[in-house]
Amino acid sequence: MKKSVNAIFALFISVLLISCGGSSSLGKENKSLRSNLDGTWELKGVTYDGEGYYKSTLFDDANAKCYEGSEWFFRSNNSTGTYTLSGDECNPGIRYIRWSIQNDANGNPSTFTFKFTDEKKNDLYGGAGYVFNIQSISESSMVLSSTESAGDGNVDLVYEFNKIMQ
């Protein structure tokens, strides 16, 4: 009886150590990826994968053309940031955001999300946000994509960023 209790206890400790070790290595990968985002980025462009011409309003805010050349700032230690639009037709100004990176079932970073906040970091719009697939993130470039409905089908939007300042 005592041997079976010891065996069960040893099995429990082994499972606990393995599960903790696995999650911490995944967390390190996500933390490294998140730290790549620290700094100021320029959204070089938004393109559409699909046939046809699309006129779209991004993030229920402004025309997609207004985002070309927009400046985005990400701070990884508290997952906050901003983006700035300019131009009279573009509803100019600073938007405050809270962002995150989620891992897929295999522990690989797969999605980037953001939601709007106010200057004091309080959620706006009931905490609703936007989800993007991570195509790539490095220290100098980032490519995100999302699928949006268009007419009777869907279109993939691709967002290409370049880092301009640390």
C-alpha positions as CSV (number, residue, x, y, z in Angstrom):
1,M,0.0,0.0,0.0
2,K,2.8,2.4,1.0
3,K,4.6,1.7,-2.3
4,S,1.5,2.6,-4.4
5,V,1.1,5.9,-2.5
6,N,4.7,6.7,-3.1
7,A,4.4,5.8,-6.8
8,I,1.3,8.0,-7.1
9,F,3.1,10.9,-5.3
10,A,6.2,10.5,-7.6
11,L,3.9,10.4,-10.7
12,F,2.1,13.6,-9.5
13,I,5.4,15.4,-8.9
14,S,6.8,14.3,-12.3
15,V,3.7,15.6,-14.1
16,L,3.8,18.8,-12.2
17,L,7.4,19.4,-13.0
18,I,7.0,18.6,-16.7
19,S,3.9,20.8,-17.1
20,C,5.6,23.7,-15.4
21,G,8.8,23.3,-17.4
22,G,6.8,23.2,-20.7
23,S,4.8,26.3,-20.0
24,S,7.7,28.4,-18.9
25,S,9.6,27.8,-22.1
26,L,6.6,28.8,-24.1
27,G,6.2,31.9,-22.0
28,K,9.9,32.8,-22.7
29,E,9.2,32.6,-26.5
30,N,6.2,34.8,-26.2
31,K,8.1,37.3,-23.9
32,S,10.9,37.5,-26.5
33,L,8.5,38.1,-29.3
34,R,6.7,40.7,-27.2
35,S,10.0,42.5,-26.5
36,N,10.6,42.7,-30.3
37,L,7.5,45.0,-30.5
38,D,8.9,47.6,-28.0
39,G,9.3,50.9,-29.8
40,T,7.8,52.9,-32.7
41,W,6.6,51.3,-35.9
42,E,5.3,52.6,-39.2
43,L,2.4,50.9,-40.9
44,K,3.8,50.9,-44.4
45,G,0.6,49.7,-46.0
46,V,-2.5,47.7,-46.0
47,T,-3.1,45.3,-49.0
48,Y,-5.9,43.0,-49.9
49,D,-5.4,39.4,-50.9
50,G,-8.2,38.9,-53.4
51,E,-9.6,40.1,-56.7
52,G,-11.2,43.5,-57.1
53,Y,-11.0,46.9,-55.5
54,Y,-11.9,47.5,-51.9
55,K,-12.7,50.7,-50.1
56,S,-12.7,50.0,-46.4
57,T,-12.9,51.6,-43.0
58,L,-10.5,50.0,-40.6
59,F,-11.3,49.5,-36.9
60,D,-14.5,51.5,-37.3
61,D,-12.4,54.6,-37.5
62,A,-10.9,55.7,-40.8
63,N,-10.4,54.8,-44.4
64,A,-7.6,52.2,-45.0
65,K,-5.6,54.8,-47.0
66,C,-5.4,56.9,-43.8
67,Y,-3.4,54.1,-42.1
68,E,-0.6,54.1,-44.7
69,G,2.3,55.8,-43.0
70,S,0.6,55.9,-39.6
71,E,2.8,55.7,-36.5
72,W,2.3,52.9,-33.9
73,F,4.0,52.6,-30.5
74,F,4.1,49.4,-28.5
75,R,5.3,49.0,-24.9
76,S,5.7,45.3,-23.9
77,N,6.0,45.7,-20.1
78,N,2.4,46.7,-19.8
79,S,0.9,45.8,-23.2
80,T,-0.2,49.3,-24.0
81,G,0.4,51.5,-27.0
82,T,-0.9,54.2,-29.3
83,Y,-1.3,54.8,-33.0
84,T,-1.6,58.2,-34.7
85,L,-3.4,59.2,-37.8
86,S,-2.9,62.5,-39.6
87,G,-4.7,64.2,-42.5
88,D,-7.9,66.2,-42.4
89,E,-10.0,63.4,-44.0
90,C,-8.5,60.8,-41.6
91,N,-10.0,61.7,-38.3
92,P,-6.5,62.8,-37.1
93,G,-5.2,62.2,-33.6
94,I,-3.8,59.6,-31.2
95,R,-5.6,56.4,-30.4
96,Y,-4.8,54.5,-27.2
97,I,-4.7,50.7,-27.3
98,R,-4.0,47.6,-25.1
99,W,-2.5,44.7,-27.0
100,S,-1.6,41.0,-26.5
101,I,-0.1,38.0,-28.3
102,Q,-1.8,34.6,-27.9
103,N,-0.3,31.2,-28.5
104,D,-2.0,28.4,-30.4
105,A,-2.6,25.0,-29.0
106,N,1.1,24.0,-29.7
107,G,2.4,27.0,-27.8
108,N,3.4,29.0,-30.9
109,P,2.5,32.7,-31.1
110,S,-0.4,32.9,-33.5
111,T,-2.6,35.9,-32.9
112,F,-2.1,39.6,-32.1
113,T,-5.1,41.4,-30.6
114,F,-5.8,45.0,-29.6
115,K,-8.6,47.0,-28.1
116,F,-9.1,50.7,-27.6
117,T,-8.6,52.3,-24.3
118,D,-8.7,55.9,-23.0
119,E,-5.6,57.8,-21.9
120,K,-5.9,56.2,-18.4
121,K,-5.9,52.7,-19.9
122,N,-9.6,52.1,-19.3
123,D,-11.3,49.8,-21.9
124,L,-13.6,51.5,-24.4
125,Y,-16.4,50.1,-26.4
126,G,-17.2,47.3,-23.9
127,G,-13.7,45.8,-24.3
128,A,-14.4,44.7,-27.9
129,G,-11.2,44.4,-30.0
130,Y,-9.6,43.2,-33.2
131,V,-7.8,40.0,-33.9
132,F,-5.0,39.5,-36.4
133,N,-3.0,36.4,-37.5
134,I,0.7,36.8,-37.0
135,Q,2.5,36.2,-40.3
136,S,5.9,37.3,-39.0
137,I,7.4,39.4,-36.3
138,S,11.1,40.3,-36.1
139,E,13.0,43.1,-34.5
140,S,12.6,45.3,-37.6
141,S,9.4,44.1,-39.4
142,M,5.9,42.7,-38.6
143,V,3.2,41.3,-40.9
144,L,-0.3,40.8,-39.6
145,S,-3.4,39.7,-41.4
146,S,-7.1,39.5,-40.8
147,T,-10.1,38.1,-42.7
148,E,-13.0,40.5,-43.2
149,S,-16.3,40.1,-44.9
150,A,-16.7,41.9,-48.3
151,G,-19.9,41.6,-50.3
152,D,-20.8,38.0,-50.6
153,G,-17.4,36.7,-49.5
154,N,-14.3,37.3,-47.5
155,V,-11.1,39.2,-48.2
156,D,-7.8,38.9,-46.4
157,L,-6.2,42.2,-45.3
158,V,-2.4,42.2,-44.8
159,Y,-0.8,44.9,-42.6
160,E,3.0,45.5,-43.1
161,F,4.9,47.3,-40.4
162,N,8.5,48.5,-40.2
163,K,10.2,49.5,-37.0
164,I,11.4,53.1,-37.1
165,M,12.6,53.6,-33.5
166,Q,13.5,51.5,-30.4
